[in-house]
């Protein structure tokens, strides 16, 4: 998950941890819990897609 999150060129290095994700998700109880199963999966996939894009070190 987020293979580039610890890349030296990433300004958010060390920020995107599993524990930080779980803590943040608890702060937004609607995240991934609204709509049908397909909509919830899409919301979570979109989040990880964007986060992965932002942690490539580019």
PAFI-568995 format. One line per field, with one value per residue: residue in one letter; y, x, z of N, C-alpha, C, O in turn. Coordinates in Angstrom, 3 decimals, padded with zeros to 6 digits. Atoms other than C-alpha are relative to their C-alpha. Layout:
code c(A / ...)
ny c(Y / ...)
nx c(X / ...)
nz c(Z / ...)
cay c(Y / ...)
cax c(X / ...)
caz c(Z / ...)
cy c(Y / ...)
cx c(X / ...)
cz c(Z / ...)
oy c(Y / ...)
ox c(X / ...)
oz c(Z / ...)
# end
This chain:
code c(X / X / X / X / X / X / X / X / X / X / X / X / X / X / X / X / X / X / X / X / X / X / X / X / X / X / X / X / X / X / X / X / X / X / X / X / X / X / X / X / X / X / X / X / X / X / X / X / X / X / X / X / X / X / X / X / X / X)
ny c(-001.170 / -001.259 / 000.428 / -001.113 / -000.911 / -000.268 / -000.466 / -001.185 / -001.188 / -000.296 / -000.951 / 000.549 / 001.234 / 000.399 / -000.491 / 000.960 / 001.302 / 000.712 / -000.507 / -001.345 / 000.179 / 000.479 / -001.110 / -000.995 / 000.574 / -000.078 / -001.394 / -000.232 / 001.263 / 000.232 / 000.417 / 001.418 / 000.582 / -000.612 / 000.616 / 001.461 / 000.561 / -000.461 / -001.410 / -000.057 / 000.475 / -001.038 / -001.123 / 000.396 / 000.155 / -001.341 / -000.568 / 000.612 / -000.402 / -001.367 / 000.012 / 000.629 / -000.977 / -001.099 / 000.474 / 000.632 / -000.681 / -000.812)
nx c(000.840 / -000.733 / -001.398 / -000.950 / 000.246 / -001.245 / -000.977 / -000.708 / 000.451 / 001.395 / 000.059 / 000.841 / -000.649 / 000.288 / 001.310 / 001.032 / -000.161 / 001.254 / 000.621 / 000.507 / 001.194 / 001.087 / 000.375 / 000.698 / 001.283 / 000.906 / 000.433 / 000.957 / 000.751 / 000.694 / -000.973 / 000.104 / 001.193 / 001.179 / 000.391 / -000.069 / -001.354 / -000.823 / -000.349 / -000.962 / -001.290 / -000.531 / -000.484 / -001.268 / -000.981 / -000.364 / -000.885 / -001.323 / -000.576 / -000.503 / -001.095 / -001.139 / -000.499 / -000.666 / -001.178 / -000.950 / -001.278 / -000.126)
nz c(000.000 / 000.102 / 000.050 / 000.041 / -001.131 / -000.715 / 000.976 / -000.478 / 000.710 / -000.350 / -001.108 / -001.079 / -000.442 / -001.370 / -000.409 / 000.364 / -000.639 / -000.199 / -001.229 / 000.276 / 000.822 / -000.859 / -000.882 / 000.810 / 000.425 / -001.150 / -000.113 / 001.084 / 000.008 / 001.272 / 001.008 / 000.345 / -000.615 / 000.594 / 001.265 / 000.071 / -000.122 / 001.122 / -000.235 / -001.113 / 000.518 / 000.904 / -000.801 / -000.617 / 001.086 / 000.460 / -001.015 / 000.105 / 001.280 / -000.152 / -000.975 / 000.670 / 000.971 / -000.705 / -000.743 / 000.926 / -000.061 / 001.211)
cay c(000.000 / 003.374 / 002.003 / 005.465 / 006.899 / 006.654 / 007.897 / 010.492 / 012.881 / 012.809 / 015.904 / 013.874 / 011.135 / 009.244 / 010.954 / 008.227 / 005.350 / 002.689 / 003.918 / 007.517 / 006.321 / 004.440 / 007.414 / 009.822 / 007.469 / 007.411 / 011.213 / 010.991 / 008.239 / 008.738 / 007.975 / 004.669 / 004.177 / 006.032 / 004.445 / 000.880 / -001.435 / -000.393 / 003.319 / 002.703 / 000.730 / 003.458 / 006.145 / 004.254 / 003.348 / 006.994 / 008.063 / 005.553 / 006.428 / 010.121 / 009.446 / 007.125 / 009.773 / 012.407 / 010.214 / 009.277 / 011.708 / 013.556)
cax c(000.000 / 001.421 / 004.778 / 006.351 / 005.243 / 008.768 / 010.519 / 013.142 / 011.723 / 008.250 / 007.550 / 005.007 / 007.510 / 006.490 / 003.080 / 001.030 / 001.106 / -001.528 / -002.142 / -002.534 / -005.040 / -007.116 / -007.058 / -008.092 / -010.828 / -012.300 / -012.510 / -014.629 / -017.200 / -018.910 / -015.679 / -016.197 / -019.556 / -021.962 / -023.905 / -023.900 / -020.897 / -019.665 / -019.771 / -017.920 / -015.209 / -014.846 / -014.483 / -011.725 / -010.000 / -010.105 / -008.544 / -005.713 / -005.227 / -004.851 / -002.640 / -000.430 / -000.140 / 000.877 / 003.543 / 005.533 / 008.308 / 007.711)
caz c(000.000 / -001.042 / -002.105 / -002.500 / 000.854 / 002.283 / -000.852 / 000.050 / -002.555 / -001.039 / 001.085 / 003.096 / 003.873 / 007.016 / 007.122 / 005.431 / 007.890 / 008.439 / 011.987 / 010.768 / 008.146 / 010.736 / 013.112 / 010.346 / 009.109 / 012.615 / 012.476 / 009.309 / 009.995 / 006.608 / 004.721 / 002.934 / 004.634 / 002.345 / -000.515 / -001.712 / -001.545 / -004.991 / -004.118 / -000.847 / -002.610 / -005.236 / -002.590 / -000.809 / -004.100 / -005.201 / -001.920 / -002.243 / -005.918 / -005.092 / -002.077 / -004.124 / -006.837 / -004.291 / -002.686 / -005.780 / -004.951 / -008.233)
cy c(001.245 / -000.231 / 001.137 / 000.918 / 000.330 / 000.441 / 001.302 / 001.294 / 000.408 / 000.960 / -000.501 / -001.301 / -000.269 / 000.427 / -001.044 / -001.376 / -000.654 / 000.544 / 001.401 / -000.078 / -000.427 / 001.122 / 001.060 / -000.515 / 000.052 / 001.413 / 000.368 / -001.264 / -000.276 / -000.497 / -001.510 / -000.681 / 000.571 / -000.661 / -001.512 / -000.459 / 000.496 / 001.442 / 000.121 / -000.443 / 001.044 / 001.173 / -000.318 / -000.155 / 001.362 / 000.671 / -000.573 / 000.349 / 001.397 / 000.047 / -000.609 / 000.974 / 001.095 / -000.441 / -000.665 / 000.646 / 000.884 / 001.456)
cx c(000.894 / 001.514 / 001.018 / -000.096 / 001.259 / 001.129 / 000.626 / -000.442 / -001.420 / -000.048 / -000.832 / 000.577 / -000.280 / -001.378 / -001.084 / 000.294 / -001.367 / -000.721 / -000.584 / -001.270 / -001.186 / -000.485 / -000.797 / -001.376 / -001.023 / -000.528 / -001.043 / -000.836 / -000.763 / 000.937 / -000.102 / -001.223 / -001.295 / -000.294 / 000.106 / 001.461 / 000.925 / 000.444 / 001.031 / 001.381 / 000.643 / 000.568 / 001.361 / 001.090 / 000.459 / 000.945 / 001.409 / 000.680 / 000.608 / 001.202 / 001.254 / 000.626 / 000.812 / 001.250 / 001.027 / 001.369 / 000.251 / -000.159)
cz c(000.000 / -000.012 / 000.014 / 001.210 / 000.787 / -000.928 / 000.502 / -000.668 / 000.339 / 001.189 / 001.180 / 000.554 / 001.481 / 000.492 / -000.211 / 000.587 / 000.143 / 001.228 / -000.197 / -000.839 / 000.857 / 000.919 / -000.770 / -000.429 / 001.132 / 000.200 / -001.048 / -000.178 / -001.297 / -001.094 / -000.228 / 000.585 / -000.566 / -001.346 / 000.048 / 000.042 / -001.106 / 000.204 / 001.120 / -000.456 / -000.908 / 000.784 / 000.615 / -001.060 / -000.516 / 000.985 / -000.126 / -001.318 / 000.085 / 000.939 / -000.620 / -000.999 / 000.685 / 000.752 / -000.905 / 000.057 / -001.203 / 000.302)
oy c(001.390 / 000.230 / 000.909 / 001.982 / 001.356 / 000.474 / 002.196 / 002.370 / 001.425 / 000.628 / -000.006 / -002.095 / 000.603 / 000.042 / -001.194 / -002.237 / 000.021 / 000.798 / 001.702 / 000.698 / 000.129 / 001.301 / 001.546 / 000.234 / 000.260 / 001.598 / 001.382 / -002.035 / -001.424 / -001.009 / -002.303 / -001.909 / 000.396 / -000.884 / -002.114 / 000.359 / 000.798 / 001.768 / 000.936 / 000.165 / 001.253 / 001.713 / 000.509 / 000.259 / 001.552 / 001.332 / 000.173 / 000.505 / 001.623 / 000.723 / -000.111 / 001.081 / 001.530 / 000.408 / -001.503 / 000.139 / 001.432 / 002.287)
ox c(001.760 / 002.238 / 002.176 / 000.524 / 001.304 / 002.294 / -000.087 / -000.311 / -001.910 / 000.453 / -000.688 / -000.136 / -000.092 / -001.787 / -001.974 / 000.860 / -002.394 / -001.924 / -001.658 / -002.203 / -002.276 / -001.690 / -001.817 / -002.353 / -002.212 / -001.608 / -001.728 / -000.590 / -001.126 / 000.483 / 000.102 / -001.308 / -002.356 / 000.617 / 000.330 / 002.381 / 002.092 / 001.607 / 001.948 / 002.388 / 001.856 / 001.617 / 002.272 / 002.229 / 001.642 / 001.903 / 002.389 / 001.900 / 001.726 / 002.191 / 002.361 / 001.849 / 001.841 / 002.001 / 001.804 / 002.314 / 001.344 / -000.082)
oz c(000.863 / 000.870 / 000.364 / 001.227 / 001.465 / -000.531 / 000.958 / -000.083 / -000.152 / 002.263 / 002.298 / 001.167 / 002.330 / 001.587 / 000.627 / -000.087 / 000.064 / 001.182 / 000.324 / -000.627 / 000.722 / 001.096 / -000.282 / -000.410 / 000.889 / 000.760 / -000.918 / -001.105 / -001.550 / -002.117 / 000.691 / 000.580 / 000.033 / -002.142 / 001.098 / 000.071 / -000.853 / -000.035 / 001.030 / -000.094 / -000.864 / 000.431 / 000.583 / -000.845 / -000.796 / 000.584 / -000.141 / -001.359 / -000.378 / 000.656 / -000.417 / -001.086 / 000.167 / 001.234 / -000.447 / -000.548 / -001.341 / -000.603)
# end
